[in-house]
Amino acid sequence: MATGIRKFAAGREDPATVAYLCGPGEASQGIEGNARRLAAGIRLPSFSGTVALACAQAKPRKPGQRLSVVSGVREAEVFYRGLGPSAEDDRWPALLWLRTAAVREGSVTLAVHGRDGRAAGFGSFRRVLAVEIDEGDRLSLCYSIRPDYVYVAPDRRGMGYSSVLREGLMPAIDADFRILAERGTAGLPMGFEVLGTAESDEGSGFMERLRLDMKDTVERRFSAEDLQDFGYDTVMPAF
């Protein structure tokens, strides 16, 4: 299984996108062309493949715990049924989130099972690497992790499952940062952010802990000189 995932991860790459921070039409045509060319040349391995590989290699925090990647609507529905009756009675629309995540472009859904083998929770995440065009035709690079949905079944809350999801995601992020540090960033200053909407105190806590994990990884993977050139201060929260 791990060998097949490794081939999948190595065989696909996601190019950077172009993002406009200035108003529409304010960027010059020349700078737009430069941004597109830079974005086409900055590539990272498939995020879903990297996360799947990390799951296959992960050592569980506790015996019997298991991380996996949910693929497709049918598999998402099967996983939801495994969450048990408490999820069906919960106020959060977990099944809708899973179905939406299954078809969202660029999304990867990470699932955690408990020591009893039963589904406990899931998180749906996207990675966006973008060449940004700012006012004055300034170009920069931004690495963004976007948690779209994070959910733990009511009868499994307070047991550390959201931490397992976060820790399961970090090896893929670390792999991205290693590649960017080794290949360089095309001479562009680079920023890092966690971007999403938190609808509960638990959600805000998850996002903040993810931001701090990313901060530690950024400062470990990039040299002090690189970070100074980037103008880096911290991983920005946007939630």
Summary of the structure (lengths in Angstrom):
residues: 239
radius of gyration: 18.6
end to end distance: 36.2
largest distance: 58.2
contacts: 739
relative contact order: 0.14
helix: 48%
strand: 26%
